[in-house]
């Protein structure tokens, strides 16, 4: 088993006299992989990728993904507001988080198919999203 650090985000906020520190940590296990801006790894049972990365610099394109549970990591430096959406091309499945508290979240019960993966808040101009399948 190989463990690798995927993302570490520390936010410190002051509310009155209280200081609150939030640490969001994502640790990935095992293989799979993929290149920036692309998809990799056709795994077991089905067609499509098990890892995909999309960014604000790309055209909106539906990406093929295999069914399963996915870890979604959003990177949006400097954005005060974000909305993450994963929408199946035929409209049968939709996952959406407005102003997510953490930059790492999980998308469960994703069916086999093609999906639009995007950050939809117009005030956030620079972002990237990586999705890795954690279970099939």
Secondary structure per residue as TSV (DSSP state, phi and psi in degrees):
chain	resnum	aa	ss	phi	psi
A	1	X	-	360.0	136.8
A	2	X	-	-118.2	129.9
A	3	X	E	-107.1	140.1
A	4	X	E	-139.9	145.1
A	5	X	E	-79.5	126.6
A	6	X	E	-100.9	-42.0
A	7	X	E	-159.1	137.2
A	8	X	E	-135.6	121.3
A	9	X	E	-129.4	122.1
A	10	X	E	-116.7	128.1
A	11	X	E	-124.8	131.3
A	12	X	E	-117.4	126.9
A	13	X	E	-131.0	143.2
A	14	X	E	-110.7	122.2
A	15	X	E	-118.7	105.1
A	16	X	T	61.7	-122.2
A	17	X	T	-96.8	-5.7
A	18	X	E	-90.2	139.5
A	19	X	E	-112.2	123.2
A	20	X	E	-115.9	129.7
A	21	X	E	-115.9	128.1
A	22	X	E	-116.8	127.9
A	23	X	E	-118.7	121.7
A	24	X	E	-108.3	123.6
A	25	X	E	-128.6	134.0
A	26	X	E	-123.5	122.8
A	27	X	E	-118.0	127.1
A	28	X	E	-100.8	146.1
A	29	X	E	-111.5	139.2
A	30	X	S	75.5	-165.6
A	31	X	S	-72.9	-135.7
A	32	X	-	70.2	176.9
A	33	X	-	171.1	-149.2
A	34	X	-	139.5	158.1
A	35	X	-	-100.6	157.1
A	36	X	T	-54.2	135.7
A	37	X	T	74.5	7.1
A	38	X	S	-133.6	-164.6
A	39	X	E	-132.9	151.2
A	40	X	E	-145.3	164.0
A	41	X	-	74.9	81.1
A	42	X	-	-76.7	113.8
A	43	X	-	-93.9	-148.6
A	44	X	S	-80.9	146.8
A	45	X	S	57.4	87.9
A	46	X	S	119.6	169.7
A	47	X	S	-109.2	155.1
A	48	X	S	115.6	174.4
A	49	X	B	-89.0	166.9
A	50	X	S	-115.4	-5.5
A	51	X	E	-141.5	136.0
A	52	X	E	-149.5	144.0
A	53	X	E	-127.9	131.5
A	54	X	E	-128.2	156.8
A	55	X	E	-145.8	169.4
A	56	X	T	-65.8	-15.3
A	57	X	T	-85.4	-6.5
A	58	X	S	-100.8	157.4
A	59	X	-	-70.0	151.6
A	60	X	-	-68.3	114.7
A	61	X	-	-136.6	135.6
A	62	X	-	-72.6	133.5
A	63	X	E	-111.6	135.4
A	64	X	E	-75.9	131.2
A	65	X	E	-133.8	147.4
A	66	X	-	-80.5	158.8
A	67	X	S	-64.9	149.8
A	68	X	E	150.4	-167.4
A	69	X	E	-105.2	131.2
A	70	X	E	-121.0	143.7
A	71	X	E	-91.1	126.6
A	72	X	E	-112.5	125.8
A	73	X	E	-119.1	121.6
A	74	X	E	-101.9	132.5
A	75	X	E	-119.4	117.1
A	76	X	-	-143.7	70.6
A	77	X	T	-62.8	131.8
A	78	X	T	82.9	-3.5
A	79	X	-	-87.3	129.8
A	80	X	S	-88.4	-23.7
A	81	X	-	-138.0	135.5
A	82	X	-	-139.9	154.9
A	83	X	E	-137.2	121.5
A	84	X	E	-101.1	133.2
A	85	X	E	-135.3	135.4
A	86	X	E	-124.4	111.7
A	87	X	E	-125.2	126.3
A	88	X	E	-66.5	139.4
A	89	X	T	-54.7	-36.5
A	90	X	T	-85.5	-0.6
A	91	X	S	85.0	0.1
A	92	X	S	-71.0	-25.0
A	93	X	-	-131.7	138.6
A	94	X	E	-147.3	130.3
A	95	X	E	-120.1	129.7
A	96	X	E	-144.0	135.1
A	97	X	E	-128.4	117.9
A	98	X	E	-93.2	131.5
A	99	X	S	47.6	59.8
A	100	X	-	-60.2	139.5
A	101	X	S	-68.2	-40.1
A	102	X	S	-115.8	154.5
A	103	X	S	-84.3	-9.9
A	104	X	E	-114.4	127.2
A	105	X	E	-142.3	170.4
A	106	X	E	-119.4	139.2
A	107	X	E	-111.1	112.6
A	108	X	E	-99.4	155.6
A	109	X	E	58.2	34.7
A	110	X	E	-69.5	124.0
A	111	X	-	-80.7	165.1
A	112	X	S	-61.6	138.2
A	113	X	E	158.5	-166.9
A	114	X	E	-111.3	139.6
A	115	X	E	-135.2	143.9
A	116	X	E	-90.4	125.3
A	117	X	E	-119.1	118.9
A	118	X	E	-159.4	163.0
A	119	X	E	-105.9	121.7
A	120	X	-	-107.5	0.7
A	121	X	-	-75.1	119.7
A	122	X	T	-66.2	-18.3
A	123	X	T	-78.7	-13.8
A	124	X	-	-100.3	109.9
A	125	X	-	-94.8	-26.5
A	126	X	S	-124.5	119.4
A	127	X	-	-158.1	163.1
A	128	X	E	-147.1	150.8
A	129	X	E	-131.1	131.3
A	130	X	E	-117.6	133.2
A	131	X	E	-121.4	127.5
A	132	X	E	-123.3	131.1
A	133	X	E	-72.7	130.2
A	134	X	E	-105.1	-26.4
A	135	X	E	-146.9	151.8
A	136	X	-	-92.9	360.0
